[in-house]
């Protein structure tokens, strides 16, 4: 009697993707966000006479630019909702709350935000709510701290009752920086687990499609072209060819690499899909298509830190043209 083989280890790791998104504002969005700072809610009138809140810069029907701003009320009606029992970091409230779509009085569309409510039983479609303004306002959607229940009756809902506004404010907001963040636990699955484990041994493995015979690196467990499982593992590289590249001139936060540097698509020998990696050991302005490179492994060998020239002659374009 033989002992049953232990199941392979299931890899899991926390993964955080975050970056600051910086954008400039046109006249409509600038007026809207500056208005929030001043506790004024602005919408925009479309070609068919509807008032959209939040405002948009181009008519959704005609695609023409629109700038006719109107002021709407800070009170409104819930059109639909969903309960959030476990608030996540950086959400509007730290206690359970409802996500609500609210049609503000004077508007024809609804705005999405949080409703401070004690429990789901206290939330209903059609309930009246009002804006709770943030104590410190800077010209951002977070100037609306949340909505809260309101006992005043519904006011005029038709857009003609909204008041025209010229959108003029002192010290207008002209740009914003939005912190985008996504954090979750990632499990790579069978194919990528084998790929990651091989990297710890300073090897790169892909998987071959049994139908079209292409070798995919990193493997995904299935051929994206044929739709069949890829189970035949193939070791590729370690050397490869730069198929295309870009020069990075903006320094990334928390990345200790001096600019400019080069990120490239690299087709490892034996692979039919190019992966990306940083190119080092050569001036950035000497990197070129066809350059032959090899991996330089991180301390401990968990993954390549970057790729450097091998000293071989450049690859002929016909060899890698299908991998660009």
DAFEN-V216874 format. One record per residue. RES is the residue in three letters. SS is DSSP state (~ for helix, > for strand, _ for the rest). OMEGA is omega in whole degrees, 0 to 359 (NA if undefined). D_CENTER is the distance of its C-alpha to the mean C-alpha in Angstrom with 2 decimals. Layout:
RES/SS/OMEGA/D_CENTER ; RES/SS/OMEGA/D_CENTER
This chain:
UNK/_/182/52.71 ; UNK/_/179/49.52 ; UNK/_/179/46.71 ; UNK/_/179/43.49 ; UNK/_/179/40.78 ; UNK/_/181/38.03 ; UNK/_/179/34.65 ; UNK/_/180/32.14 ; UNK/_/176/29.88 ; UNK/_/182/26.53 ; UNK/_/174/23.97 ; UNK/_/179/21.42 ; UNK/>/174/19.43 ; UNK/>/180/16.94 ; UNK/>/179/13.56 ; UNK/>/175/11.34 ; UNK/>/180/8.09 ; UNK/>/177/8.09 ; UNK/>/174/8.63 ; UNK/>/179/10.47 ; UNK/>/183/9.60 ; UNK/>/178/13.17 ; UNK/>/174/14.58 ; UNK/>/184/18.17 ; UNK/_/172/19.55 ; UNK/_/184/22.06 ; UNK/~/183/25.18 ; UNK/~/180/23.95 ; UNK/~/177/20.79 ; UNK/~/179/22.83 ; UNK/~/181/25.61 ; UNK/~/184/23.51 ; UNK/~/175/21.93 ; UNK/~/177/25.25 ; UNK/~/178/27.00 ; UNK/~/177/25.07 ; UNK/~/181/26.27 ; UNK/_/180/29.75 ; UNK/_/177/29.39 ; UNK/_/179/29.51 ; UNK/>/181/27.29 ; UNK/>/171/27.20 ; UNK/>/179/26.50 ; UNK/>/182/27.26 ; UNK/>/181/29.93 ; UNK/_/183/29.23 ; UNK/_/179/31.92 ; UNK/_/174/33.12 ; UNK/_/179/33.58 ; UNK/_/177/30.69 ; UNK/>/181/28.94 ; UNK/>/176/25.16 ; UNK/_/359/23.58 ; UNK/_/183/20.96 ; UNK/_/174/22.29 ; UNK/_/184/20.92 ; UNK/_/181/22.23 ; UNK/>/183/23.35 ; UNK/_/181/25.49 ; UNK/_/180/23.83 ; UNK/_/186/27.26 ; UNK/_/183/28.68 ; UNK/_/178/25.63 ; UNK/_/177/27.88 ; UNK/>/180/26.87 ; UNK/_/182/27.78 ; UNK/_/183/28.68 ; UNK/_/184/31.14 ; UNK/>/176/29.96 ; UNK/>/176/31.52 ; UNK/>/178/31.56 ; UNK/>/185/31.10 ; UNK/_/174/32.06 ; UNK/_/175/30.32 ; UNK/>/181/31.58 ; UNK/>/185/30.51 ; UNK/>/178/30.47 ; UNK/>/179/28.05 ; UNK/>/173/27.40 ; UNK/>/185/25.52 ; UNK/>/175/23.99 ; UNK/>/184/22.63 ; UNK/>/178/23.61 ; UNK/>/186/21.30 ; UNK/_/182/23.66 ; UNK/_/180/21.54 ; UNK/_/179/19.46 ; UNK/_/178/16.65 ; UNK/_/177/16.43 ; UNK/_/171/15.60 ; UNK/_/189/16.20 ; UNK/_/182/18.98 ; UNK/_/180/21.82 ; UNK/_/177/22.84 ; UNK/_/179/25.25 ; UNK/_/183/24.74 ; UNK/>/178/24.05 ; UNK/>/165/23.37 ; UNK/>/184/20.43 ; UNK/>/165/22.41 ; UNK/>/185/22.44 ; UNK/>/172/25.17 ; UNK/>/181/27.20 ; UNK/>/179/28.71 ; UNK/_/183/32.37 ; UNK/_/181/32.69 ; UNK/_/178/29.37 ; UNK/_/177/28.95 ; UNK/_/185/25.27 ; UNK/_/177/23.53 ; UNK/>/181/21.01 ; UNK/>/176/18.75 ; UNK/>/181/19.41 ; UNK/>/174/21.08 ; UNK/>/178/24.81 ; UNK/>/181/26.87 ; UNK/_/185/29.21 ; UNK/_/183/31.28 ; UNK/_/181/30.74 ; UNK/~/181/29.80 ; UNK/~/182/33.44 ; UNK/~/181/33.21 ; UNK/_/179/30.46 ; UNK/_/171/31.42 ; UNK/_/181/30.48 ; UNK/_/181/32.68 ; UNK/_/180/32.93 ; UNK/>/181/33.16 ; UNK/>/176/30.75 ; UNK/>/180/30.41 ; UNK/>/166/27.93 ; UNK/>/184/28.25 ; UNK/>/175/27.52 ; UNK/_/180/26.16 ; UNK/_/178/28.97 ; UNK/_/185/27.23 ; UNK/_/187/25.45 ; UNK/_/184/23.66 ; UNK/_/180/22.38 ; UNK/_/180/19.07 ; UNK/~/178/18.22 ; UNK/~/172/19.09 ; UNK/~/167/22.60 ; UNK/>/181/22.95 ; UNK/>/178/23.27 ; UNK/>/167/23.59 ; UNK/>/176/26.11 ; UNK/>/181/29.42 ; UNK/>/181/32.29 ; UNK/_/183/34.75 ; UNK/_/178/38.31 ; UNK/_/180/38.97 ; UNK/_/180/39.66 ; UNK/_/176/37.44 ; UNK/_/179/37.97 ; UNK/_/182/37.92 ; UNK/_/184/34.94 ; UNK/_/185/35.69 ; UNK/~/179/33.95 ; UNK/~/181/37.31 ; UNK/~/175/37.84 ; UNK/_/185/34.90 ; UNK/>/177/36.16 ; UNK/>/180/35.45 ; UNK/_/182/33.79 ; UNK/_/178/33.80 ; UNK/_/183/30.50 ; UNK/_/175/32.40 ; UNK/_/173/31.74 ; UNK/_/178/32.84 ; UNK/_/183/30.31 ; UNK/_/175/27.44 ; UNK/_/183/23.79 ; UNK/_/179/22.63 ; UNK/>/180/19.16 ; UNK/>/172/16.47 ; UNK/>/180/14.15 ; UNK/>/179/11.24 ; UNK/>/178/10.30 ; UNK/>/181/6.75 ; UNK/>/175/7.64 ; UNK/>/179/7.62 ; UNK/>/183/11.18 ; UNK/>/176/13.29 ; UNK/>/185/16.33 ; UNK/>/173/16.11 ; UNK/_/190/19.24 ; UNK/_/182/19.53 ; UNK/~/187/22.39 ; UNK/~/187/25.67 ; UNK/~/182/24.80 ; UNK/~/174/22.29 ; UNK/~/177/24.52 ; UNK/~/179/27.35 ; UNK/~/182/25.31 ; UNK/~/179/24.33 ; UNK/~/179/27.93 ; UNK/~/179/29.33 ; UNK/~/179/27.33 ; UNK/_/177/29.14 ; UNK/_/181/32.31 ; UNK/_/175/31.17 ; UNK/_/177/31.02 ; UNK/>/181/28.41 ; UNK/>/173/28.77 ; UNK/>/177/27.39 ; UNK/>/183/28.54 ; UNK/>/174/30.70 ; UNK/_/180/30.57 ; UNK/_/182/34.08 ; UNK/_/182/34.04 ; UNK/_/175/32.84 ; UNK/_/175/33.33 ; UNK/_/179/30.16 ; UNK/>/184/28.92 ; UNK/>/179/25.19 ; UNK/_/352/23.77 ; UNK/_/180/21.69 ; UNK/_/178/23.02 ; UNK/_/179/21.13 ; UNK/_/179/24.32 ; UNK/>/178/24.83 ; UNK/_/181/25.46 ; UNK/_/180/22.86 ; UNK/_/185/25.83 ; UNK/_/179/28.58 ; UNK/_/180/26.77 ; UNK/_/181/29.12 ; UNK/>/176/28.73 ; UNK/_/184/28.97 ; UNK/_/182/31.24 ; UNK/>/183/33.26 ; UNK/>/182/31.93 ; UNK/>/175/32.58 ; UNK/>/182/32.55 ; UNK/>/178/31.42 ; UNK/_/5/31.72 ; UNK/_/182/31.95 ; UNK/_/179/32.31 ; UNK/>/185/30.33 ; UNK/>/174/29.94 ; UNK/>/180/27.45 ; UNK/>/175/26.55 ; UNK/>/187/24.36 ; UNK/>/173/22.67 ; UNK/>/177/21.14 ; UNK/>/182/22.38 ; UNK/>/182/19.99 ; UNK/_/181/21.46 ; UNK/_/183/18.92 ; UNK/_/179/19.22 ; UNK/_/179/16.20 ; UNK/_/178/16.55 ; UNK/_/177/18.24 ; UNK/_/187/18.99 ; UNK/_/177/22.76 ; UNK/_/181/23.15 ; UNK/_/176/25.07 ; UNK/_/355/23.99 ; UNK/_/173/24.62 ; UNK/>/187/23.81 ; UNK/>/168/23.05 ; UNK/>/187/20.39 ; UNK/>/165/21.86 ; UNK/>/186/21.78 ; UNK/>/176/24.73 ; UNK/>/178/26.77 ; UNK/>/181/28.66 ; UNK/_/180/32.23 ; UNK/_/180/32.52 ; UNK/_/178/28.88 ; UNK/_/177/27.85 ; UNK/_/181/24.17 ; UNK/_/171/23.02 ; UNK/>/183/20.77 ; UNK/>/179/19.37 ; UNK/>/179/20.92 ; UNK/>/178/22.19 ; UNK/>/177/25.70 ; UNK/_/178/28.26 ; UNK/_/181/32.04 ; UNK/_/176/32.35 ; UNK/_/185/31.92 ; UNK/~/183/28.64 ; UNK/~/175/30.70 ; UNK/~/175/32.59 ; UNK/_/184/29.75 ; UNK/_/173/30.29 ; UNK/_/180/29.70 ; UNK/_/180/32.03 ; UNK/_/178/32.15 ; UNK/>/185/33.07 ; UNK/>/178/31.20 ; UNK/>/184/31.36 ; UNK/>/168/29.22 ; UNK/>/191/29.91 ; UNK/>/175/29.10 ; UNK/_/176/27.85 ; UNK/_/186/30.49 ; UNK/_/173/31.02 ; UNK/_/183/29.76 ; UNK/_/179/26.53 ; UNK/_/178/24.74 ; UNK/>/175/25.46 ; UNK/>/176/24.75 ; UNK/>/177/25.25 ; UNK/>/181/27.51 ; UNK/>/179/30.76 ; UNK/>/177/33.36 ; UNK/_/185/35.94 ; UNK/_/178/38.68 ; UNK/_/173/39.16 ; UNK/_/178/39.64 ; UNK/_/177/36.59 ; UNK/_/177/35.82 ; UNK/_/184/37.07 ; UNK/~/182/34.52 ; UNK/~/182/35.77 ; UNK/~/187/34.80 ; UNK/~/186/31.03 ; UNK/~/180/30.55 ; UNK/~/183/29.22 ; UNK/~/180/26.45 ; UNK/_/NA/24.86
